[in-house]
Amino acid sequence: MTDDLSIRVERSFTAISPESWSRFSGASKACSTLAYNPFVSHAFLSSLEESGSATAETGWLGHHLLLETDRGELIGALPGYLKSHSQGEYVFDHGWADAFERAGGRYYPKLQCSIPFTPATGPRLLVAEGLQRLPIQSAIAESLKEVVRRLGISSAHVTFVPDDEIGVFEMDGYLHRTDQQFHFINEGYADHEAFLETLASRKRKALRRERRAALENGISIDWLTGRDLTERIWDQFFKFYMDTGGRKWGRPYLTRTFYSLIGERMADDILLVMAKREGRYIAGAINFIGGDTLYGRHWGCIEDHPFLHFEVCYHQAIDFALAKGLKRVEAGAQGEHKLARGYLPVTTHSAHYVAHAGLRRAIGDYLARERADVEQMSELLAEHSPFRKGERQQED
């Protein structure tokens, strides 16, 4: 780091002004260097904290790295949290923690640099618009290692790192981990039918049948955004979230207040896909609208109907992306069932700094094998895509 720059750790995101944060590329619609990513916006991050969803009490104590000039100007940042567990991250390191603690080490607390409860790739090394990116990104990556040493903790983990940032971390000695998601890529299709025409005949017919079957029993679909997102709507969606999240995770991560806050602060960046039967909503999925991407997050239901999950979460997301001219749909973590519905395997990245030399060596050896396995699996899955041969290639 140069002499005229310094790093500061801020525990409360609300202490950071929306105006200074909005200067970061990707965090604001006003910036042009990167496409807007709603998860790194001030509205989203502050809502997680103020709602009680990501706080010290839930094991997410804010440790946001702020890079400032000697005049106190904020020019770079890395959202981060000091964590006492590994829940809500979607890049799993429980095995690393168990091994280190069996050997007598202390894995927790650790620094987790990510968007809580959000397995979506987006900018992590945030740089103010108009500045040279690489020097500032490198300074932040190096400063993160210093913060780990200063705190005397085991490690720092930066997850869902974009392709153009992972090299910065690798150059600074971080371990590189890969995983896989499934994304829909819009090739300029006029509508869903135009997309279906690129599929093999058998796959195309199967998806048409699936979509018809999902809307049997008098089910209809509504898209709600902006002013549609009333407190009454949030009450209904939160019931879906609690019902499904409680069965899936044991304890849902997000509070009811979180939805009120994002509904107030970023309603135009949200799409609820809601399924209605007999005059009441029975299921819904929440999506966030970025500059060029629709991000599917979670869904819930109070009635079970065949194929309704696929319709609400995947097919409707494609419909919306095509209608709005968005380039892709990211439908969350894992899920090989997405492949048959036009979502192709995409490699995701994370960077890990491990202070203990022995643990770092062991994890590095493991990750080398894991990266080869991820690459091989992606190639295998791409061969089984629903597209006609020659229509589409695997996404990198």
Secondary structure, 3 states (H helix, E strand, C coil): CCCCEEEEEECCHHHCCHHHHCCECCCCCCCCCCCCCHHHCHHHHHHHHHCCCCCHHHCEEECEEEEEECCCCEEEEECCEEECCCCCCCCCCHHHHHHHHHCCCCCCCEEEECCCCCCCCCCCCEEECCCCHHHHHHHHHHHHHHHHHHHCCCEEEEEEECHHHHHHHHHCCCEEEEEEEEEEECCCCCCHHHHHCCECHHHHHHHHHHHHHHCCCCEEEEEECHHHCCHHHHHHHHHHHHHHHHHHHCCCCCCHHHHHHHHHHCHHHEEEEEEEECCEEEEEEEEEECCCEEEEEEEEECCCCCCHHHHHHHHHHHHHHHHHCCCEEEEEECCHHHHHHCCEEEEEEEEEEECCHHHHHHHHHHHHHHHHHHHHHHHHHHCCCCECCCCCCCCC
